Amino acid sequence: MKTIDSLRLLHDLETRVETSICNAVETFQNLSTDVLLKRSNTGGWSIAQCLQHLNSYGDFYLPKIQTALKKDNSMYSKSFRSGWIGSYFIEMMLPGSGKKYKAFKKHVPESDLDAAAVVSTFIHQQELLLSYLRIAHSQDLNRIKIPISISPFIKLKLGDVFQFIIAHNERHIEQAKRNLKA
């Protein structure tokens, strides 16, 4: 767990979210419903299911982040240091880690989805996430705590939550893109 410059971390995360938005717009937004709903050749999720899974996390985390940013009056902290639990969850989600994880029941997407609405929601949520990253420039990423979706008793630092959400998004965007190659 190393200490890093808060603004550098936020700028890096903003760039990664902007890439996710571009991927969604350029790669997924204009695909047909059939392509978006086609299951993976390996039996895994469709593109729409991958994005809906991410939307379910956005539905949980984005309102909590917004509330925390509105009510927190802490001043900007120049540096950020991940907590050990946050570091663990972030490492788990990094794309290319080679490990597969079973989704928690409340985050398992249905197969019968309005594919266009799923893509639109994903893009909207990424834009919200980007705006929250920008608001966070004036906040203390160490001090603000957000409960995690699997246990409200465990809270992570805002900087860890941002990193987790973005790594998780990247992981499943890669999964969705693999469906196009098949």
C-alpha positions in Angstrom: 0.0 0.0 0.0 1.8 3.0 -1.3 1.1 6.6 -0.9 0.3 8.4 -4.2 -0.5 12.0 -5.3 -4.3 12.4 -5.1 -4.6 14.6 -8.2 -2.4 12.2 -10.2 -4.6 9.3 -9.1 -7.8 11.2 -10.0 -6.4 12.3 -13.4 -5.4 8.6 -14.2 -8.9 7.4 -13.2 -10.6 10.1 -15.3 -8.6 9.0 -18.3 -9.6 5.4 -17.7 -13.3 6.4 -17.4 -13.1 8.5 -20.6 -11.7 5.4 -22.3 -14.7 3.3 -21.0 -17.1 5.9 -22.4 -15.4 5.9 -25.8 -15.4 2.1 -25.8 -19.1 2.1 -25.0 -20.0 4.7 -27.6 -17.7 3.5 -30.4 -18.0 -0.2 -29.8 -21.3 -1.0 -28.2 -23.8 1.8 -28.8 -24.5 1.1 -32.5 -24.6 -2.7 -32.3 -27.8 -4.5 -33.1 -29.9 -5.9 -30.3 -29.2 -9.4 -31.5 -25.4 -8.8 -31.2 -25.7 -7.2 -27.8 -27.9 -10.1 -26.5 -25.9 -12.9 -28.0 -24.4 -15.1 -25.4 -20.7 -15.8 -25.4 -19.6 -18.9 -27.2 -18.3 -20.2 -23.9 -21.7 -19.8 -22.3 -20.8 -16.6 -20.5 -22.7 -13.4 -20.4 -23.7 -11.4 -23.5 -22.4 -7.9 -24.1 -25.6 -6.4 -22.6 -25.4 -8.7 -19.6 -21.8 -7.6 -19.0 -22.9 -3.9 -19.1 -26.0 -4.6 -17.0 -23.8 -6.2 -14.3 -21.8 -3.0 -14.3 -24.9 -0.9 -14.2 -26.0 -2.8 -11.0 -22.8 -1.7 -9.3 -23.3 1.8 -10.6 -26.9 1.8 -9.2 -25.4 0.9 -5.8 -22.2 3.0 -5.7 -23.0 6.2 -7.6 -25.8 7.5 -5.3 -23.6 6.7 -2.2 -20.6 8.6 -3.8 -22.8 11.5 -4.7 -24.2 11.7 -1.1 -20.8 11.5 0.5 -19.3 14.2 -1.8 -22.3 16.5 -1.0 -22.1 16.2 2.7 -18.4 15.9 3.3 -16.7 19.2 4.1 -13.2 17.9 4.2 -10.4 19.7 2.5 -8.3 18.3 -0.3 -5.6 16.0 0.8 -2.5 16.0 -1.3 -1.8 12.3 -1.0 -3.8 9.1 -1.0 -3.0 5.8 0.6 -5.1 2.7 -0.1 -6.4 0.6 2.8 -5.5 -3.0 2.9 -9.1 -4.2 2.1 -9.4 -1.7 -0.7 -6.1 -2.8 -2.2 -7.3 -6.4 -2.0 -10.5 -5.7 -3.8 -8.8 -3.6 -6.4 -6.2 -6.3 -7.2 -9.0 -8.8 -7.5 -10.8 -6.8 -10.2 -7.8 -5.7 -12.3 -8.3 -7.0 -15.9 -5.9 -9.7 -16.8 -5.6 -11.1 -13.3 -6.6 -14.5 -14.7 -9.0 -15.3 -11.9 -12.7 -15.6 -12.4 -15.2 -14.7 -9.7 -18.8 -15.7 -9.3 -21.0 -12.6 -9.3 -23.1 -12.0 -6.2 -26.7 -12.9 -6.7 -28.0 -9.3 -6.7 -25.5 -8.4 -9.4 -26.3 -11.3 -11.8 -27.9 -9.8 -14.9 -31.1 -11.2 -16.4 -30.8 -12.5 -20.0 -33.9 -10.7 -21.3 -32.8 -7.1 -21.4 -33.5 -3.9 -23.3 -30.0 -3.9 -24.8 -30.1 -0.3 -26.1 -31.3 1.0 -22.7 -28.5 -1.0 -20.9 -25.8 0.6 -23.1 -27.4 4.1 -22.6 -27.5 3.6 -18.9 -23.9 2.4 -18.8 -22.8 5.5 -20.7 -24.8 7.8 -18.4 -23.3 6.1 -15.3 -19.8 6.5 -16.7 -20.4 10.2 -17.3 -21.7 10.5 -13.7 -18.6 8.7 -12.4 -16.4 11.1 -14.4 -18.2 14.1 -12.9 -17.7 12.7 -9.3 -14.0 12.2 -10.0 -13.8 15.8 -10.9 -15.7 16.9 -7.8 -13.3 14.8 -5.8 -10.4 17.0 -6.7 -11.3 19.2 -3.8 -12.0 16.3 -1.3 -10.0 14.1 0.9 -10.0 10.6 -0.7 -8.7 9.1 2.5 -11.4 10.5 4.8 -14.6 9.9 2.9 -15.8 6.3 3.4 -18.3 4.4 1.2 -20.0 1.1 2.2 -19.4 -1.8 -0.1 -22.2 -3.6 -1.9 -21.7 -7.0 -0.3 -21.6 -5.7 3.3 -22.7 -2.3 4.5 -20.6 -2.8 7.6 -17.4 -2.7 5.5 -16.5 0.8 4.3 -13.7 1.7 1.9 -11.9 5.0 1.3 -13.4 6.9 -1.6 -10.1 6.6 -3.5 -10.3 2.8 -3.2 -14.0 2.8 -4.2 -13.1 4.8 -7.4 -10.3 2.4 -8.2 -12.4 -0.7 -7.6 -15.3 0.5 -9.7 -13.1 1.5 -12.6 -11.0 -1.8 -12.5 -14.3 -3.8 -12.4 -15.7 -1.8 -15.3 -12.5 -2.4 -17.4 -12.6 -6.1 -16.5 -16.1 -6.5 -17.8 -15.7 -4.2 -20.8 -12.9 -6.6 -21.9 -15.2 -9.5 -21.4 -17.9 -7.9 -23.5 -15.4 -7.1 -26.3 -14.3 -10.7 -26.4 -17.9 -11.5 -27.4 -17.4 -9.4 -30.6 -14.3 -11.4 -31.6 -16.1 -14.8 -31.4 
